[in-house]
Amino acid sequence: MKFPKIGISAIGYECAEHLDKVLAPWIEFNEKHQNVIISTAHGLFPETASLGFPLLSSDATIIKLKAYEEKGLIKKFSILTEPTFEKDIRNATLKALFDENIDYLWLLDLQDEIYTYQDILNIIKFIQRENYISYFKINFKNYVIDESHYVDDFIAPRIWNNKINGGVKEFYYDNEILFNNGKRAEETSCIAISKNIAFIKHLSWVGSEEYLKRKIQFQKIHYGQCSYKFENGKLQLDNEYYARSNLLKPIIYNE
């Protein structure tokens, strides 16, 4: 079977811990099918910079990504040299992908999104059948506190069809896309891919105390609020957030 050409837009900062696990299935898939182009960018969000974090990752993130590029396992690795908003870090990955005339743009966070080979295969077969759809959302299995507990209420846009709406132009906000015909993705057709097809492991709220506190602080600056808090030495749902927002707390499942 001939698969569409997939362009992976991947960004990360201080993400060495899970980086190899994140990239491995994509590299494996491409070795077999020769249809995946990976473009990566390293950048520090201004919000994170305001918290006193360094411009360049202090772990092995940059070293690892340079090595992947040198081995030809990723097409392009860019390092942004000043604090940069999320949309612009993502946009820094696009030229290398558009130069390859990709069929679909697929967003990947190097920090915590862990697909399997079978996940990728299932999703590609699905979007191939639904090739008139502008973009697709993916169900993420959001791990919280540790890798034994998760919530299932996170469904996020991740794949955009580059062959309709004049093709993808750019990210205009975080992970939101503008097409070349002037339409924002949310003004076009969308399908949420069923959990029965793929339910992606997402280490969204799992990690060191430093990482979790940094993420909470970032969300409070970026969104003005956060649904989690770090208290008594562990991550917890913030009951005040749910009361204030008049929202039901998500169910935390034990795997």
N, C-alpha and C positions, 0 to 999 in steps of 0.2 A: 504493500500500500504506500502511495506517495503522500507524504504529510505536508501541510503548509509550512512556510518558513516562519519561524517564531523568533522575535527579537525580545531578549530579556533585558529590561532596564532595572539594574540592581544598585542600590545605594546602601552605605553603611558607615558607622562610626563606632569605634570601640567594640567590634563585633567578632573578634578573633575566636572566641570560645566555641561558637557553633558554625563558623564560616565554612569549614570543610564539609560538614554534614549538609549545610544548605546547598552548596554548589555541586556536590557529588552526583545526585540523580540527574541533574541537567547535563553534566559532562558525560555521564554514562549514556544518556538518551542520544546526545549528539554523536557520540562515537559510533552508535549503531545506525542512526537515521540521517545524520549530516544535515539537520534542518534547524539547528538552534544556534543563534548568535547572541553572545552575552556581552553587554557593555556595562561597566561599573563606574561608580563615582564615589569618592570619599569627601565628605564635607561636614562641617560643624554648623548646626543651626544657630542663628543669633540668640534664640532663647536659651540654648545650652551654654553658649559663650557668656551670656549675662550671669550665669551661675558660677563662672570661674573655671570652666573646663578648657583644656588646651586646644589649640587649633588642630593639631595632629593627634591621632589616636596614640595613646601611650602603651597599648598592647601590640600584638603582632599583626593587626589588621592590614596595615600598609605593606609590610613585608610579604605577607601571604598573597595579597592581590597582585603585587608586582610579579611575584613568582608565577602565578597563574597566567598572567599576560605574557611573560617571557617564554613560557612553555606553549603558548598558542591555545591554551584552554579557554581563555576569554579573549574577546576581540579587542577590547579597549578598556584601559583603566585611567581615570582622570582624578587628579587631586586638586580640589579647590583651595585657593590660597587665602581666603578670607571667609568670615562667617557668612553663610548663604542660606536663604530660605529653602524649605524643603522642595518646593516646586522647581526652583532653579537648579538644585542639585540633580533632581530627576531629569530636567531638560538637558543637562550636560551629557547625559548618556545617549541622547537621541540621534545625533548626526551619524554616528558609527552604525546605527541600526538602519536608518533611512537609506544610507549609502548601499546597503545590502538588499534593498527593495523587499522588506519583510511583508508578510501577509497579516501578521498579528503582532501587536505590542503587548508584552506581558510584564507586569510590574512584580518585582521580587525584593523583599526586604532581607538583607544579608544578616540581620541581627537574629531573626527568630522564625522564619517561615521554612518549614522542612517538609518538602514534598517527597514522595517515593516515585520510582520509575513508573509504577502502575498508575499512580495519581496523574502523572503527566500524560501517559498514554490515554487514559480514560477521558481526560479533559480535552485533549486534542481531537480525539474521535468525535466527541460531542460538538465542539465548536465547528468542526468540519461539516457536520450535518446541518448545523444552524448558521450557515455562512451568510445569511441575509441580516443577521442580528448585528447591531453596532458595537455592543459591549456586553461583557459578562461579569457577574459577581460570583465570588467563591465563598463557600462556607468554611470558616476556620474553627478548629477545635482549640479554643483559647485556654491554655493552661494557666492556672493561677495558683500562687503560693508554692506549689511544687509540681512535679511531673506526674502526679497521681490524681490531681483534681483539675477540672476544667468547666468552662461555661460554653454554651453553644449558640450564643446570641449575636455573634459577630459575622456579618456577611458583607464583604467589601468588594468594590470594583477592582478588577485585576487584569482584565484582558480587553483590548480594543481592536476592532477590525480595521486594518489599514487600507482595505480595498474599497471601502464605501465612504460616503460623506466627504469625498475628496481626500481621504486619508487623514491620519493624525497630524495635527500641527504642533501642539505643545501641551504641557501641564500648565494650567492657569492657577491652580491652588492645590497644595498638598498632592493628593493622588487623583485629581479631577482633570479631565481631558477636554481640550478644545479641538474640533475638527477643522479642516481647511475650508469647509463650506460655511464656516461661521457658527455652526451649532455646537453648543456644549453637549457633552455626552449624555447628560441627564435629560436632554431634550429629544433624544433619539431612542431607538429600541434597545431593550435590555432583557437578559434572562439571568436569573440566579441559578447556578448549577447545583443540582441536588446533592445532598450529603451522601446519597446512595451511589453517586458517581465518584465523588471525592470529598473527603472531610479532612482538611489539611492541618497537620500538627503545627501549632503556633505557640511558641514559648513566649507569649506576649507579656505575662506578668510573673515570670520565673527568673530568678537570678540572685546576684549578690545584693546585700543591703544597699550598697552604694548605687548600683544600677537601678534598683526599684525606687529609691528616693529621688534619683535624678529624673526618672521617668515621671514620677508624680509632680515634681517641681516644674518640669517642662510642660506638662499638660495644663497645670494651673496658669502658667504664663500664656501658653498658646491658645487654650480654649476658655480660660477663665475659671475652670473647675476641673475636678478629677473625681471619679467614682470610687477610687481606692485611697487608702491611707496606710502609712507604715507606723504601727503603734505596738508597744510592748514586745518589740523585737521581731514582729512578723507583719506580713501584708494582710490587710483586711478590707472588706467592703466598707465604704464610708456611709454609715446609716444616715447621717445628716444630709449628704448629697441626695439620696433617694427621697428623703422626706421633703427636702426643699424643692426638688424637681417633680414631685408627685409621681414617681416612677416605682414600679415593682422591682425589687431586687432580683437579679438573675439566680437561677438554681445552680448551685455548685455541685457537679456530679463527681462521684468517686469512681475512678477507673477500675 
